[in-house]
């Protein structure tokens, strides 16, 4: 009877010790929980939380205002496969660079961006840009200008235009890629 009690007691102690020292899923992945509007790991502002981690990311962070720049979207050539949905900006940027090289100006500059040691920035998709507008600009966060910002999404029309968002009112439209507009890079983490 005493041996059983000792084994059971030792098991309970080990289980309790394991529960107290076992890292949570968040701690094991090296991340923490962020709220919209929080400062992200690279010093930008968190504007999107999909609620779970998949494919190595859960959040989107807009680069700090001081990193904003103006650029043409790029060469007026169709880039096959760009999408508009949240989560497609990184892939869109890769497709633009693969298809246009140095002529994919806005995407190329985002991909070269290094902020606080983070160099995984990309040109946001149309819906990522809209989320940035709603979550940050409408709440007075991020120091956005009342101007047009490029997305990485093509409009799908025969002219190969790209989507933009006007941060003075929130409207989206498509226009020729050779226009010069503002760019705010984002990163997923």
C-alpha positions in Angstrom: 0.0 0.0 0.0 2.8 2.5 0.9 4.7 1.7 -2.4 1.5 2.5 -4.4 1.0 5.7 -2.5 4.6 6.8 -3.1 4.4 6.0 -6.8 1.1 7.8 -7.2 2.4 10.8 -5.2 5.6 10.9 -7.3 3.5 10.7 -10.5 1.3 13.6 -9.3 4.4 15.7 -8.4 6.0 15.0 -11.8 2.8 15.9 -13.6 2.4 19.1 -11.6 6.0 20.0 -12.3 5.6 19.2 -16.0 2.5 21.4 -16.2 4.3 24.3 -14.5 7.4 24.1 -16.6 6.0 23.1 -20.0 6.0 26.0 -22.4 2.7 27.0 -23.9 2.2 26.7 -27.6 2.8 30.4 -27.9 6.0 30.3 -25.9 7.2 27.3 -27.8 6.8 29.1 -31.1 8.6 32.2 -29.7 5.6 34.4 -30.2 3.2 36.3 -27.9 -0.4 37.4 -28.3 -0.9 40.8 -30.0 -3.9 43.0 -30.2 -4.8 45.2 -33.2 -2.9 48.4 -32.9 0.0 46.9 -30.8 3.6 47.5 -31.9 4.7 44.4 -33.8 8.1 42.7 -33.5 9.6 44.8 -36.3 8.4 48.1 -34.8 5.4 48.5 -37.0 1.7 48.3 -36.1 -0.3 45.1 -36.0 -3.4 45.5 -38.2 -4.7 41.9 -38.7 -5.1 38.8 -36.6 -6.5 35.7 -38.2 -6.9 34.1 -34.8 -4.6 31.1 -35.4 -1.1 30.3 -36.7 -0.8 28.5 -40.0 1.9 28.6 -42.6 4.2 30.4 -40.1 2.0 33.4 -39.4 -1.0 34.7 -37.5 -0.6 38.5 -37.7 0.1 41.2 -40.2 2.2 44.2 -39.3 2.3 47.5 -41.2 5.8 49.0 -41.5 6.5 52.1 -39.4 5.5 55.4 -41.1 9.1 56.5 -41.6 9.7 53.7 -44.0 6.9 54.7 -46.4 8.0 55.6 -49.9 6.6 56.4 -53.4 7.0 54.2 -56.4 5.5 53.1 -59.6 3.8 49.7 -59.3 5.9 48.6 -62.3 6.0 47.7 -65.9 2.6 47.6 -67.5 2.7 43.8 -68.0 0.3 41.2 -66.8 1.6 39.2 -63.8 -0.2 35.9 -63.7 -1.6 34.7 -60.4 -1.9 37.7 -58.1 -4.9 37.6 -55.7 -6.8 40.1 -53.7 -7.5 38.2 -50.4 -5.8 38.7 -47.1 -2.8 36.4 -46.9 -1.9 36.7 -50.6 0.4 39.8 -50.5 3.6 38.0 -49.9 3.0 35.5 -52.7 1.8 38.4 -55.0 5.1 40.2 -54.3 7.1 37.1 -55.2 5.2 36.7 -58.4 5.7 40.4 -59.4 9.4 40.2 -58.7 9.7 36.9 -60.6 7.8 38.3 -63.6 9.2 41.8 -63.7 12.5 41.8 -61.8 13.7 45.4 -61.3 10.6 46.6 -63.2 8.3 45.5 -60.4 9.4 48.7 -58.5 7.0 48.9 -55.5 7.2 45.1 -54.8 11.0 45.1 -55.3 11.5 48.0 -52.8 9.2 46.3 -50.3 11.2 43.1 -50.6 14.5 45.0 -50.1 13.2 46.8 -47.0 15.0 46.1 -43.7 13.4 47.5 -40.6 14.9 46.8 -37.2 16.6 43.7 -38.6 13.5 42.3 -40.3 13.7 41.9 -44.1 10.6 39.9 -44.8 8.4 42.8 -46.0 6.1 42.7 -49.0 3.6 44.8 -50.9 0.1 44.2 -49.3 -2.7 42.7 -51.3 -5.9 44.7 -52.0 -7.7 43.2 -49.0 -4.7 43.5 -46.7 -4.5 47.2 -47.6 -8.2 47.6 -46.9 -7.7 45.9 -43.5 -4.9 48.3 -42.8 -7.1 51.2 -43.7 -10.0 50.1 -41.5 -7.9 48.9 -38.5 -5.3 51.6 -38.4 -6.2 54.7 -40.5 -9.8 54.9 -39.4 -8.6 54.7 -35.8 -6.0 57.4 -36.3 -3.0 55.0 -36.1 0.0 54.6 -38.3 0.4 58.2 -39.5 -1.0 57.5 -43.0 -1.4 60.3 -45.4 -4.7 61.2 -47.2 -3.3 59.8 -50.4 -3.3 56.7 -52.6 -1.4 53.5 -51.6 -0.5 50.7 -53.9 -1.5 47.1 -53.4 0.2 44.0 -55.0 -3.1 42.9 -56.6 -3.8 43.3 -60.2 -7.3 44.3 -61.1 -8.0 41.5 -63.5 -9.0 43.8 -66.4 -7.6 43.4 -69.9 -5.3 46.4 -69.3 -3.4 44.8 -66.4 -4.0 47.6 -64.0 -3.4 47.2 -60.3 -5.6 48.0 -57.3 -5.0 50.9 -55.0 -6.7 52.4 -51.9 -7.3 56.0 -51.2 -6.5 56.6 -47.5 -8.4 59.9 -47.5 -11.7 58.1 -47.6 -11.2 54.3 -48.1 -12.3 53.8 -51.7 -10.5 51.3 -53.9 -10.0 51.3 -57.6 -7.6 50.2 -60.2 -5.3 52.3 -62.4 -2.4 52.0 -64.7 0.7 50.5 -63.1 3.0 53.4 -64.3 1.5 55.8 -61.8 3.5 56.8 -58.8 1.8 56.3 -55.4 2.6 55.7 -51.8 3.7 52.3 -50.5 3.5 50.9 -47.0 5.1 47.5 -46.7 3.7 44.8 -44.5 5.0 41.6 -43.0 3.4 38.4 -41.7 4.5 36.8 -38.4 
